[in-house]
Amino acid sequence: MSAQNSAGIQTLLDPENARDEAKKEVDAYRKKKEEEFKKFEAEHTQGNKQAEDEANREADAKIQEIRTAGKKSQSKVVDDLLKAVLEVKPVPPSAA
């Protein structure tokens, strides 16, 4: 009878042990996949960061180029605007 009870208890414990083992396998698989994802994310995020930095450098260079051109011809632009405003030359409309 004791052997029978022992076998019955073992029969009840087997599914629990299998469940625990499956949970360990799932946790190990999840951990492995999370590490793979973090590695993948780090590799691809770095590429995006480099592209973003390069785009910012290019934009800064263009802005500096525009500012330099503006400072270089600033007085001529102001003179041309003043001339256009102060020297009005009215022209009558042509009959169409």
Backbone as a ProteinNet text record, in pm:
[ID]
protein_1_A
[PRIMARY]
MSAQNSAGIQTLLDPENARDEAKKEVDAYRKKKEEEFKKFEAEHTQGNKQAEDEANREADAKIQEIRTAGKKSQSKVVDDLLKAVLEVKPVPPSAA
[TERTIARY]
82.5	0	87.1	193.7	284.9	346.8	382.6	439.5	335.3	211.2	102.7	80.9	82.7	68.1	184.9	302.6	422.1	413	365.9	349.7	241.8	134.9	27.9	76.6	155.2	211	305.6	386.7	480.6	404.9	294.4	211.7	157.4	123.8	74.6	187.7	306.7	419.8	479.7	467.6	526.4	478.1	348.4	304.9	358.7	366	419.9	566.8	642.1	783.4	799.6	715	719.6	686.3	588	551.2	668.4	733.6	848.1	961.7	985.4	1091.2	1056.4	932.1	888.8	902.4	869.8	881.7	1027.7	1118.4	1261.3	1306.5	1259.6	1296.1	1242.2	1118.6	1058	1133.7	1168.5	1243.4	1380.6	1447.5	1579	1566.4	1463.5	1440.5	1409.4	1325.4	1289.5	1414.3	1497.9	1620.1	1712	1726.1	1810.2	1758.5	1627.8	1569.1	1578.9	1564.1	1577.4	1720.1	1818.6	1957.9	1984.4	1929.2	1943.3	1880.8	1763.5	1696.1	1776.7	1830.7	1910.7	2034.1	2097	2213.7	2173.3	2064.2	2013.9	1980.4	1912.1	1871.7	1993.7	2094.1	2215.3	2287.4	2294.9	2362	2289.4	2158	2082.2	2059.7	2052.3	2036.5	2162.7	2277	2403.3	2410.3	2363.3	2361.7	2272.4	2157	2066.9	2130.4	2199.2	2264.5	2372.2	2448.9	2553.3	2492.2	2385.2	2318.8	2262.1	2205.7	2150.6	2261.4	2373.9	2486.4	2540	2549.3	2597.5	2501.3	2371.9	2272.1	2279.9	2299.9	2313.1	2437.2	2548.1	2670.6	2648.9	2584	2556.9	2465.4	2363.3	2270.8	2343.4	2428.7	2505	2597.1	2658.9	2747.1	2667.7	2550	2466.3	2421	2382.1	2338.8	2453.1	2572.4	2688.7	2718.1	2703.5	2725.5	2625.8	2500.4	2397.1	2425.7	2465.7	2497.6	2615.8	2716.6	2833.7	2794.4	2714.4	2669.4	2583.7	2500.5	2416.4	2498	2598	2683.3	2764.9	2806.6	2889.9	2814	2689.2	2612.7	2503.1	2512.6	2408.8	2392.6	2502	2491.9	2435.2	2473.1	2420.1	2269.5	2223.7	2081	2004.3	2055.8	1989.6	1986.2	2097.3	2100.6	2000.2	1992.4	1897.1	1752.4	1722.4	1587.1	1552.8	1644.6	1619.8	1602.1	1684	1673.8	1537.2	1491.8	1363.5	1248.3	1260.2	1152.8	1154.6	1272.6	1282.9	1274.5	1315.8	1311.9	1194.6	1078.1	956.8	944.6	917.7	897.9	760.9	660.4	526.2	514.7	447.3	425.7	275.9	217.1	72.6	44	-69.3	-103.9	-128.5	-92	-114	-253.3	-315.5	-449.2	-434.1	-505.2	-491.2	-588
-118.6	0	125.2	119.8	232.7	261	157	173.4	230.6	191.2	241.8	390.5	430.4	572.2	652.9	595.9	663.2	682.4	581.4	590.9	692.7	696.7	794.5	937	955.3	1089	1129.4	1034	1062.9	1098.9	1031.4	1060.8	1203	1248.1	1385.1	1487.8	1450	1542.8	1558.3	1456.7	1461.3	1581.6	1609.6	1727.2	1859	1866.4	1988	2005.5	1895.7	1902.4	1939.6	1883.8	1915.5	2062.7	2113	2254.2	2343.2	2309.2	2387.4	2384.6	2268.9	2255.2	2337.4	2332.7	2410.8	2560.2	2601.7	2743	2787.6	2701.5	2733.4	2748.1	2656.8	2663.2	2790.2	2825.3	2946.5	3069.9	3074.1	3188	3200.2	3087.4	3088.9	3137.5	3090.4	3132.8	3282.2	3328.7	3470.1	3555.9	3513.3	3587.7	3593.6	3480.5	3474.9	3571.3	3569.4	3656.2	3803.8	3835.4	3973.7	4023.7	3938	3975.6	3997.1	3909.8	3926.1	4057.3	4089.5	4213.2	4334.8	4332.1	4444.8	4465	4355.9	4364.2	4423	4373	4422.8	4571.3	4608.5	4747.6	4838.3	4794.7	4875.1	4895.3	4791	4802.2	4898.4	4889.9	4972	5113.3	5131.5	5265.8	5346	5280.9	5349.2	5403.1	5327.6	5373	5494.1	5494	5608.7	5730.4	5711.5	5821.9	5882.7	5799.8	5850	5929.2	5879.9	5950.5	6083.2	6083.6	6206.7	6308.8	6264.5	6355	6412.9	6329	6375.6	6478.4	6453.5	6547.9	6680.4	6675	6798.5	6876.3	6806.6	6875.7	6943.1	6872.5	6929.7	7051.3	7042.7	7155	7274.6	7250.1	7359.6	7425.5	7345.5	7400	7486.6	7440.3	7519	7650	7643.4	7764.6	7863.9	7815	7903.7	7964.9	7885.9	7934.9	8046	8027	8128.1	8255.2	8240.8	8358.5	8435.7	8363.3	8428.5	8504.4	8442	8508.3	8629.7	8618.6	8731.1	8848	8820.4	8927.7	8991.8	8910.5	8958.8	9059.1	9030.9	9117.1	9195.1	9205.5	9272.5	9419.1	9491.8	9634.7	9656.5	9572.5	9587.5	9562.1	9461.8	9430.8	9546.9	9603.3	9716.7	9835.6	9862.6	9974.2	9953.3	9831.2	9802.4	9818.8	9775.5	9792.2	9940.1	10015.4	10158.9	10228.7	10193.7	10253.9	10222.9	10098	10058.8	10131.4	10156.3	10222.4	10372.8	10431.9	10577.6	10630.4	10554.8	10600.8	10534.8	10586.1	10530.7	10579.8	10489.7	10524	10472.2	10556.8	10510.5	10482.4	10376	10336.8	10318.4	10389.3	10372.5	10233	10178.9	10045.8	10049.8	9945.7	9939.4	9882.5	9933.1	9885	9748.5	9655.8	9520.1	9492.3
0	0	0	73.6	81.1	-55.5	-126.7	-260.4	-354.5	-334.8	-418	-391.7	-264.7	-230.6	-285.4	-274.7	-323.7	-475.3	-545	-690.4	-725	-645.6	-669.7	-647.8	-542.9	-515.3	-627.9	-671.5	-780.5	-908.1	-932.5	-1049.7	-1042.6	-923.1	-906.3	-917.2	-874.3	-877.7	-1017.7	-1101.2	-1235.2	-1317.6	-1325.2	-1402.1	-1343.8	-1211	-1150.6	-1186	-1180.3	-1217.4	-1364.3	-1448.7	-1591.6	-1614.6	-1539.5	-1551.3	-1510.5	-1398.8	-1352.5	-1454.4	-1511.6	-1612.6	-1737	-1779.5	-1895.8	-1868.4	-1746.8	-1710.7	-1717	-1671	-1677.2	-1822.2	-1908.4	-2050	-2114.8	-2083.5	-2138.8	-2090.8	-1962.7	-1909.1	-1974.8	-1994.5	-2059.8	-2203.9	-2275.5	-2413.8	-2419.9	-2327.5	-2322.9	-2298.4	-2204.7	-2173.2	-2295.2	-2364	-2483.9	-2590.5	-2614.7	-2717.2	-2678.3	-2551	-2506.3	-2526.9	-2500.9	-2524.1	-2672.7	-2756.8	-2901.6	-2947	-2894	-2931.5	-2887.8	-2766	-2717.9	-2804.8	-2844.9	-2932.8	-3067.9	-3124.6	-3252.5	-3243.3	-3136.7	-3116.7	-3104.3	-3029.8	-3011.6	-3144.6	-3226.2	-3355.9	-3448.5	-3452.7	-3546.2	-3494.8	-3366.4	-3311.5	-3335.2	-3326	-3347.2	-3490	-3587.7	-3726.8	-3743.9	-3678.4	-3685.7	-3621.7	-3511.3	-3441.1	-3529.2	-3596.9	-3685.9	-3801	-3859.9	-3969.8	-3921.1	-3801.5	-3744.5	-3719.9	-3665.1	-3640.7	-3771.3	-3873.4	-4003.3	-4063.3	-4053.6	-4105.2	-4029.9	-3899.2	-3820.8	-3861.6	-3885.8	-3929	-4064	-4156.3	-4288.3	-4277.3	-4193.9	-4175.9	-4115.7	-4016.9	-3956.3	-4058.2	-4144.3	-4247.6	-4345.3	-4386.3	-4478.5	-4413.8	-4287.6	-4216.7	-4209.3	-4178.4	-4170.9	-4307.2	-4412.6	-4549	-4583.1	-4545.3	-4571.6	-4492.9	-4367.7	-4285.8	-4343.7	-4388	-4446.7	-4572.8	-4658.1	-4780.8	-4747	-4644.7	-4604	-4552.9	-4472.6	-4420.3	-4531.5	-4627.4	-4737.1	-4824.6	-4855.1	-4946	-4874	-4743	-4664.5	-4704.6	-4716.8	-4748	-4887.8	-4985.1	-5120.9	-5123.1	-5049.9	-5044.4	-4982.8	-4874.8	-4809.9	-4904.9	-4972.4	-5068	-5180.9	-5234.4	-5342.4	-5295.1	-5173	-5119.6	-5101.4	-5045.1	-5026	-5159.8	-5256.4	-5389.2	-5451.1	-5438.1	-5495.6	-5427.6	-5297.6	-5224.3	-5247.5	-5251	-5259.7	-5402.4	-5499.4	-5638	-5710.5	-5684.7	-5743.8	-5887.1	-5977.9	-6118.9	-6159	-6147.7	-6182.4	-6332.9	-6364	-6503.3	-6521.3	-6620	-6641.4	-6696.3	-6658.8	-6709	-6859.4	-6925.1	-7069.4	-7094.9	-7200.9	-7236.3	-7301.4	-7250.6	-7302.7	-7411.7
[MASK]
++++++++++++++++++++++++++++++++++++++++++++++++++++++++++++++++++++++++++++++++++++++++++++++++

